[in-house]
Amino acid sequence: MEPLAQAVRKDPVIKGVPIGNKEHHIGLFADDVVLCLTEPESSLANVYSLLQKFGTLSYYKLNASKSSILGIHIPRNTKERLMESYPFKWVKEAISYLGMELELRLIFKAVGFFSLIAIGIPCNVIILVVFLHVRRIEKKLLPSNTVLTVLALMNLLVIFSKGFPQAIHSIGIRNILNDIECKFISFTYRICRGMTICVTCLLSCNQCIILAPSTKFWLFLKQKVPKNISWIMVLLWCINGVIYPSCFLHVRAIANYTTSKYTLHLEFCNHDFMTFVVYVANGVAIALRDFFFVGTMTLASCYIVFMLHRHGKQVQGIRSSDKNNEKTMEYKASLAVVLLVTIYVALFGIDSCIWIYTLTVSRVSPVISDARVFFGSLYTALSPIVIIKTNKKLKTILMCKTKKGLLQSTNSSMNATSE
């Protein structure tokens, strides 16, 4: 089968799926073959011709009636022409390969969550490492940067406890956790997801206090909040911990046992609340926390925008160079916080709309459930990008490291040339 694979890869007309710097065309396992093609009109013609030639030379006959094609985003007219030209079984939702159903839903799920992992982990690690380095060198960290460090850590834990299980579930790996592992992962995800809401809210409130006028009330907050930012985050962690004792009591690995109708069926675990009262109480507690902190961060961001707008009117008569300096000091940090809050509120809104929809139907499609989980986790990949692009301390250190690396490589090249 390898000569066939080499012929497919070498044919310039046959276009595969580009991932990074490589183009993937074909996968082999014994006599099973899976092809991933783009530009179907030209690619499929050459592949079909190669299969016919290979069958003639090797006596491996192609069984077209058992060969399936799953078309993704192929225009209707094009698909109809291809169906008339090639006698394969054209399917709409899934193809079977090595005993597994490769559903279109799972393909998109795999692409989405593996992309989230590929972006979220390195970006959050950069933030975490840089700020920990600053803390070690300078012996202190600005309150806002302390909050961003904790946010990056929470993002990483959400990715590991939710992104990874979703990703490996999408490629067919099932039921690999025991009861204790299920309890730990479920508790970690729920606590850290709650902390991302609370920490983003704290970030917006802290920036709101910085911009607020120096009245008696705001002066009190200006003095107390920055000094106690770490204790505030410990308190937020405790609040989230109180909400989720059910993770240790009711979460179990998937197995052959009876569950109640108040059960959340997750990828590897079942969260059985057992009774209606516990089920509703848990939902109400989470909803109250989410709406309180999302509402608070929204109000704080609106106040930040109001203060920036008022400040902009006050400096209209100042020279443009002075205004640019003022914007550099105030606007960038504040607008970065507003952007983070806007992203979170938008994703929270999508998540809430999907959740409300699921309450109105008797049976929820797996596509809807996957979409809700994906949008609920997307903040872990988007927020670090915003932080890296807008945080002055981060950008300065990363630029210095980059320039230092370039200088070292240039010096090494010059030394090699002189030798």
C-alpha positions in Angstrom: 0.0 0.0 0.0 2.9 2.3 0.5 3.6 2.8 -3.3 0.0 4.0 -3.6 0.5 6.4 -0.7 3.7 7.8 -2.3 2.0 8.2 -5.6 -0.9 10.2 -4.0 1.6 12.4 -2.1 3.7 13.1 -5.1 0.9 14.0 -7.5 0.9 17.8 -7.7 -2.8 17.9 -8.7 -4.0 16.0 -5.6 -4.4 18.6 -2.8 -4.5 17.5 0.8 -5.3 19.3 4.0 -2.5 21.8 5.0 -1.6 21.7 8.7 1.3 23.9 9.6 4.0 23.5 7.0 2.8 20.0 5.9 0.1 18.8 3.6 -1.7 15.7 4.7 -3.2 13.4 2.0 -3.5 9.8 3.1 -3.6 7.6 6.2 -2.9 3.8 6.0 -3.6 0.9 8.4 -3.2 -2.6 6.9 -5.5 -2.5 3.9 -7.7 0.4 5.2 -7.1 3.7 3.6 -8.4 7.2 4.5 -7.9 10.2 2.2 -8.2 13.8 3.2 -8.5 16.0 0.1 -9.3 19.5 -0.9 -10.2 20.9 -4.4 -12.3 17.8 -4.9 -13.0 18.1 -8.6 -9.3 17.9 -9.6 -8.0 15.8 -6.6 -10.7 13.2 -6.8 -10.2 12.6 -10.5 -6.5 11.9 -10.1 -7.0 9.8 -7.0 -9.6 7.6 -8.8 -7.3 7.2 -11.7 -4.4 6.1 -9.4 -6.7 3.7 -7.6 -7.6 2.1 -10.9 -4.0 1.7 -12.0 -2.9 0.4 -8.5 -5.7 -2.2 -8.7 -4.5 -3.4 -12.1 -0.9 -3.7 -11.0 -1.4 -5.1 -7.5 -4.7 -7.1 -7.9 -6.2 -5.1 -5.0 -9.7 -4.4 -6.3 -11.4 -1.2 -5.2 -14.8 -1.9 -3.8 -16.6 1.4 -4.6 -19.9 0.3 -3.0 -18.1 0.0 0.4 -16.0 3.2 0.0 -17.5 6.2 1.6 -17.0 10.0 0.9 -18.0 12.6 3.5 -18.1 16.0 1.7 -17.5 19.1 3.8 -18.6 22.5 2.5 -18.8 21.2 -1.1 -21.3 23.4 -3.2 -24.4 21.5 -4.2 -23.8 21.6 -8.0 -20.2 20.4 -7.6 -21.3 17.6 -5.3 -24.0 16.5 -7.7 -21.5 16.3 -10.6 -19.0 14.3 -8.4 -21.7 11.9 -7.3 -22.6 11.2 -11.0 -19.0 10.7 -11.9 -17.7 8.5 -9.1 -19.6 5.4 -7.9 -18.8 5.8 -4.2 -21.2 5.9 -1.2 -21.7 9.6 -0.4 -22.6 10.0 3.2 -23.9 13.1 5.1 -22.8 12.7 8.7 -20.2 10.1 9.3 -17.8 7.6 7.7 -16.6 4.3 9.3 -12.8 3.8 9.6 -11.1 1.1 11.7 -14.4 0.3 13.4 -15.0 4.0 14.4 -17.6 6.4 13.1 -15.8 9.6 11.9 -18.7 12.0 12.3 -18.6 15.5 10.7 -19.5 16.8 14.2 -16.4 15.1 15.8 -14.1 16.4 13.0 -15.1 20.0 13.7 -15.0 19.3 17.4 -11.4 17.9 17.2 -10.2 20.9 15.0 -11.8 23.4 17.4 -10.5 22.0 20.7 -7.0 21.0 19.4 -6.7 24.6 18.0 -7.8 26.0 21.4 -5.1 23.8 23.1 -2.4 24.8 20.5 -3.1 28.5 21.0 -4.1 28.6 24.7 -1.3 26.7 26.3 1.7 28.5 24.9 0.1 32.0 25.2 -0.9 31.4 28.9 2.5 29.8 29.7 4.3 32.9 28.3 2.2 35.2 30.5 2.8 33.0 33.6 6.5 32.6 33.0 7.2 36.3 32.2 5.3 37.6 35.3 6.8 35.1 37.6 10.2 36.1 36.2 9.4 39.8 36.9 8.2 38.9 40.4 11.5 37.0 41.1 13.8 39.8 39.7 11.9 42.9 40.9 10.6 41.4 44.2 7.1 42.9 43.4 4.3 42.8 40.8 1.7 45.4 40.1 -1.8 44.4 41.4 -3.2 44.3 37.8 -0.3 42.1 36.7 -0.8 39.8 39.7 -4.5 39.4 38.6 -3.4 38.6 35.0 -0.9 36.0 36.3 -3.7 34.2 38.2 -6.0 34.5 35.2 -3.3 32.8 33.0 -3.0 30.0 35.6 -6.8 29.5 35.7 -6.9 29.5 31.9 -4.3 26.7 31.8 -6.2 24.6 34.3 -9.4 25.0 32.4 -7.7 23.9 29.2 -6.2 20.8 30.9 -9.4 19.9 32.7 -11.9 20.6 29.9 -10.1 21.2 26.6 -8.0 18.0 26.7 -11.0 15.7 27.6 -13.1 17.2 24.9 -10.2 16.9 22.3 -9.4 13.3 23.0 -13.1 12.4 23.2 -13.5 13.8 19.7 -10.8 11.3 18.3 -12.5 8.3 19.8 -10.8 7.8 23.2 -13.4 6.9 25.7 -13.8 5.9 29.4 -10.2 6.3 30.6 -10.9 7.8 34.0 -11.8 6.2 37.3 -14.0 7.7 40.0 -11.3 9.7 41.8 -9.9 11.1 38.6 -13.4 12.2 37.5 -14.0 13.9 40.8 -10.7 15.8 40.7 -11.0 16.9 37.0 -14.6 17.9 37.4 -13.9 19.9 40.6 -10.8 21.6 39.0 -12.7 22.6 35.9 -15.6 24.1 37.7 -13.5 26.0 40.3 -11.2 27.4 37.6 -14.0 28.3 35.2 -15.6 30.2 38.1 -12.3 31.8 38.9 -11.9 33.1 35.3 -15.2 35.0 35.8 -14.3 36.3 39.2 -10.7 37.3 38.3 -11.8 39.1 35.1 -14.4 40.9 37.2 -11.7 41.8 39.8 -9.4 43.1 36.9 -12.2 45.4 35.7 -13.0 46.6 39.2 -9.4 47.3 40.0 -9.0 49.4 36.8 -12.3 51.2 37.6 -10.8 52.1 41.1 -7.6 53.4 39.5 -9.6 55.8 37.2 -12.1 56.9 39.8 -11.9 60.4 41.2 -10.3 60.9 44.6 -13.3 61.2 46.8 -13.4 59.8 50.3 -15.0 56.5 49.2 -12.7 55.9 46.2 -9.6 56.9 48.2 -10.5 54.2 50.7 -10.7 51.6 47.9 -7.5 52.9 46.2 -5.6 52.4 49.5 -7.1 49.0 50.4 -7.8 47.0 47.2 -4.2 47.0 45.7 -2.6 46.0 49.0 -5.1 43.1 49.6 -5.4 41.9 46.0 -4.0 38.4 46.8 -6.4 38.0 49.8 -9.3 39.0 47.6 -8.4 36.3 45.1 -8.2 33.7 48.0 -11.7 34.8 49.1 -13.0 34.4 45.5 -11.4 30.9 45.4 -13.2 30.0 48.7 -16.5 31.3 47.3 -16.2 29.0 44.3 -15.1 26.1 46.5 -18.3 26.4 48.6 -20.5 26.1 45.4 -19.0 22.8 44.2 -19.0 20.1 47.0 -21.3 18.0 44.8 -18.3 17.3 42.6 -16.8 15.1 45.3 -20.2 13.6 46.3 -21.9 12.9 43.0 -19.4 12.6 40.2 -18.5 9.1 39.0 -16.8 7.5 36.0 -19.0 6.2 33.2 -19.8 2.5 33.8 -22.7 0.1 33.7 -24.9 1.5 36.5 -28.3 3.2 36.8 -28.4 7.0 37.1 -31.2 9.3 38.0 -32.9 11.7 35.6 -31.0 14.5 37.3 -27.7 13.5 35.8 -25.3 15.5 33.6 -23.6 13.1 31.2 -20.1 14.4 30.5 -17.4 13.0 28.2 -15.8 10.6 30.7 -17.9 11.1 33.8 -21.5 11.3 35.1 -22.6 14.0 37.5 -25.6 12.5 39.2 -27.3 15.1 41.6 -29.7 12.3 42.8 -32.6 14.6 43.8 -34.4 17.5 42.2 -33.7 19.8 45.2 -29.9 19.3 44.9 -30.0 19.7 41.1 -31.9 23.0 41.3 -29.9 24.4 44.2 -26.6 23.7 42.4 -27.9 25.4 39.2 -29.3 28.4 41.1 -26.0 28.9 43.0 -23.9 28.8 39.8 -26.4 31.1 38.0 -26.3 33.7 40.8 -22.5 33.7 40.9 -22.2 34.0 37.1 -24.8 36.8 36.7 -23.5 38.7 39.7 -19.9 38.8 38.6 -20.6 39.3 34.9 -23.0 42.1 35.8 -20.4 43.7 38.0 -17.6 43.5 35.4 -20.0 45.0 32.8 -20.9 47.9 35.1 -17.3 48.5 35.9 -16.3 48.5 32.2 -19.1 50.9 31.4 -17.8 53.2 34.2 -14.3 52.9 32.7 -15.6 54.0 29.3 -17.5 56.9 30.8 -14.4 58.1 32.7 -12.2 57.8 29.6 -14.8 59.7 27.6 -15.0 62.5 30.2 -11.2 62.6 30.5 -11.0 63.0 26.7 -13.3 66.0 26.8 -11.2 67.6 29.5 -8.0 67.4 27.6 -9.4 68.7 24.2 -7.5 71.9 24.6 -4.1 70.3 25.5 -1.4 70.0 22.9 -1.6 66.8 20.8 1.7 65.5 22.1 0.6 65.8 25.7 -2.7 64.2 24.9 -0.9 61.2 23.3 1.2 60.9 26.5 -2.0 60.9 28.6 -3.5 58.2 26.3 -0.4 56.1 26.6 -0.7 56.1 30.4 -4.4 55.6 30.9 -6.1 54.6 27.7 -4.2 51.4 26.8 -4.5 49.7 30.1 -8.2 50.6 30.5 -9.2 49.7 26.9 -7.4 46.4 27.3 -9.5 45.6 30.3 -12.7 46.7 28.5 -11.7 44.5 25.6 -11.2 41.5 27.9 -14.6 42.1 29.6 -16.3 42.5 26.2 -15.0 39.2 25.0 -16.0 37.5 28.1 -19.5 39.0 28.2 -20.0 38.1 24.5 -19.0 34.5 25.0 -21.0 34.3 28.2 -24.0 35.6 26.2 -23.6 32.9 23.6 -23.2 30.3 26.3 -26.4 31.5 28.1 -28.4 31.7 24.9 -27.5 28.0 24.1 -28.3 27.0 27.7 -31.7 28.7 27.5 -32.4 26.9 24.2 -31.5 23.5 25.7 -34.2 24.2 28.4 -36.9 24.5 25.7 -36.3 21.2 23.9 -36.7 17.6 25.1 -33.6 16.3 23.4 -30.5 18.3 22.9 -28.4 17.7 19.8 -24.7 16.8 20.5 -23.7 19.6 18.1 -25.5 22.1 20.4 -23.8 20.7 23.5 -20.4 20.7 21.8 -20.9 24.3 20.7 -21.8 25.4 24.2 -18.7 23.8 25.7 -16.5 25.2 23.0 -17.7 28.8 23.4 -17.5 28.4 27.2 -13.8 27.5 26.9 -12.8 29.9 24.1 -12.0 32.7 26.5 -9.0 30.6 27.7 -7.4 31.1 24.2 -8.6 34.6 23.4 -7.8 36.4 26.6 -4.0 35.6 26.7 -3.7 36.9 23.1 -5.3 40.2 24.2 -3.1 40.4 27.3 0.1 39.8 25.3 -0.9 42.4 22.7 -1.8 45.1 25.2 0.2 44.7 28.3 3.2 47.1 28.3 5.3 45.0 30.7 4.9 41.8 28.8 5.6 43.5 25.4 8.7 45.2 26.7 10.2 42.0 28.1 9.3 39.9 25.1 10.8 42.5 22.7 14.0 42.6 24.8 14.3 38.8 24.8 13.7 38.8 21.0 16.3 41.5 20.3 18.8 39.7 22.6 18.3 36.5 20.8 18.8 38.2 17.4 21.9 39.9 18.6 23.3 36.6 19.9 22.6 34.8 16.6 24.1 37.7 14.6 27.3 37.7 16.8 27.6 33.9 16.4 27.3 34.3 12.6 29.9 37.0 12.5 32.3 34.9 14.7 31.8 31.9 12.4 32.5 34.1 9.3 35.6 35.6 10.8 37.0 32.2 11.7 
